[in-house]
Amino acid sequence: MKKGIIGLVSIFTSFCLFTLGLMNLFPILVGIILLYLSIFFSVFCFNERRRFKGMRMKR
């Protein structure tokens, strides 16, 4: 759950930096890259799940 909270905070932060980039106060290219990476990280964390690894045989 901590990864989800970190992902949401990073999306909010990078969105603010992207908005500053649109106002020419911050490099817009850096804001776009950070926003893309934070969205990718958040989607990856929310979709991560346990996968079936097969049944284990008792010996």
C-alpha positions as CSV (number, residue, x, y, z in Angstrom):
1,M,0.0,0.0,0.0
2,K,3.0,2.3,0.6
3,K,3.9,2.1,-3.1
4,G,0.4,3.3,-4.0
5,I,0.7,6.3,-1.7
6,I,4.1,7.1,-3.1
7,G,2.8,6.8,-6.6
8,L,-0.1,9.2,-6.0
9,V,2.2,11.7,-4.3
10,S,4.6,11.5,-7.2
11,I,1.8,12.0,-9.7
12,F,0.7,15.1,-7.8
13,T,4.2,16.5,-7.6
14,S,5.1,15.9,-11.2
15,F,1.7,17.4,-12.3
16,C,2.6,20.6,-10.4
17,L,6.0,20.6,-12.1
18,F,4.4,20.1,-15.4
19,T,2.0,23.0,-14.7
20,L,5.0,25.2,-13.8
21,G,6.5,24.1,-17.1
22,L,3.5,25.4,-19.0
23,M,4.0,28.7,-17.3
24,N,7.6,28.7,-18.4
25,L,8.9,28.6,-14.8
26,F,10.3,25.1,-15.1
27,P,11.6,23.0,-18.1
28,I,8.5,21.5,-19.7
29,L,10.5,18.5,-21.0
30,V,11.5,17.5,-17.5
31,G,8.0,17.9,-16.3
32,I,6.6,15.7,-19.0
33,I,9.1,12.9,-18.4
34,L,8.5,13.0,-14.6
35,L,4.8,12.9,-15.1
36,Y,5.0,10.0,-17.5
37,L,7.3,8.0,-15.2
38,S,5.2,8.6,-12.1
39,I,2.0,7.5,-13.9
40,F,3.8,4.4,-15.2
41,F,5.1,3.6,-11.7
42,S,1.7,4.0,-10.2
43,V,-0.1,1.8,-12.8
44,F,2.6,-0.8,-12.4
45,C,2.2,-0.9,-8.6
46,F,-1.6,-1.0,-8.7
47,N,-1.6,-3.9,-11.3
48,E,1.1,-5.9,-9.5
49,R,-0.4,-9.0,-8.0
50,R,0.5,-12.5,-6.9
51,R,0.7,-14.9,-9.8
52,F,-0.1,-18.6,-9.7
53,K,3.2,-20.5,-9.6
54,G,1.7,-24.0,-9.8
55,M,0.9,-26.6,-7.2
56,R,3.6,-27.9,-5.0
57,M,3.9,-31.7,-4.7
58,K,4.4,-33.2,-1.2
59,R,7.3,-35.6,-0.9
